[in-house]
Amino acid sequence: MNERNTCLNVLLQVFGQEKKLNDALKEALSCEDFDSRDRRFIRRLSFGTVERYETLLAVLKKLSSVK
């Protein structure tokens, strides 16, 4: 499995199954044999996506309460 698919699976577990990001990453990275550069890519992409999701959610929440 490639790095992007692994990251997608991690994000689906986090958002779909409400699994903790660290647990999903640990499980995904232990199953596959990635080199350190690929592991860093998967971690950064996963953490960045979750961080941006929370920021976007906060902005939408704030804008929806504006009349």
C-alpha positions as CSV (number, residue, x, y, z in Angstrom):
1,M,0.0,0.0,0.0
2,N,1.3,3.4,-0.8
3,E,1.8,6.3,1.6
4,R,-1.3,8.3,0.6
5,N,-3.6,5.3,0.9
6,T,-2.2,4.6,4.3
7,C,-2.9,8.2,5.3
8,L,-6.4,8.0,4.0
9,N,-7.0,4.9,6.0
10,V,-5.7,6.6,9.1
11,L,-8.0,9.6,8.6
12,L,-11.0,7.3,7.9
13,Q,-10.4,5.6,11.2
14,V,-10.0,8.9,13.0
15,F,-13.1,10.6,11.5
16,G,-15.3,7.6,10.8
17,Q,-14.6,5.3,13.8
18,E,-13.6,8.1,16.2
19,K,-10.3,6.4,16.8
20,K,-7.4,8.5,18.3
21,L,-5.0,9.7,15.7
22,N,-1.9,8.4,17.6
23,D,-3.5,4.9,17.9
24,A,-4.5,4.8,14.2
25,L,-1.0,6.0,13.1
26,K,0.7,3.4,15.3
27,E,-1.4,0.6,13.9
28,A,-0.9,1.7,10.3
29,L,2.8,2.2,10.6
30,S,3.4,-1.0,12.3
31,C,1.6,-3.1,9.6
32,E,3.6,-1.7,6.7
33,D,7.3,-1.5,6.1
34,F,7.9,2.2,5.3
35,D,11.2,4.0,5.5
36,S,11.7,6.9,7.8
37,R,11.0,9.5,5.1
38,D,7.6,7.8,4.3
39,R,6.7,7.6,7.9
40,R,7.3,11.3,8.4
41,F,5.2,12.1,5.4
42,I,2.3,10.0,6.7
43,R,2.5,11.6,10.1
44,R,2.7,15.2,8.9
45,L,-0.1,14.7,6.4
46,S,-2.3,13.1,9.0
47,F,-1.6,15.6,11.8
48,G,-2.0,18.5,9.3
49,T,-5.3,17.3,8.0
50,V,-6.8,16.8,11.5
51,E,-5.5,20.2,12.6
52,R,-7.0,22.0,9.5
53,Y,-10.2,20.1,10.0
54,E,-10.5,21.5,13.6
55,T,-9.7,25.0,12.4
56,L,-12.2,24.9,9.6
57,L,-14.8,23.5,11.9
58,A,-14.2,26.4,14.4
59,V,-14.4,29.0,11.6
60,L,-17.7,27.5,10.2
61,K,-19.2,27.4,13.7
62,K,-18.3,31.0,14.3
63,L,-19.7,32.1,10.9
64,S,-22.9,30.2,11.4
65,S,-23.6,32.0,14.6
66,V,-23.2,35.5,12.9
67,K,-26.6,37.0,12.0
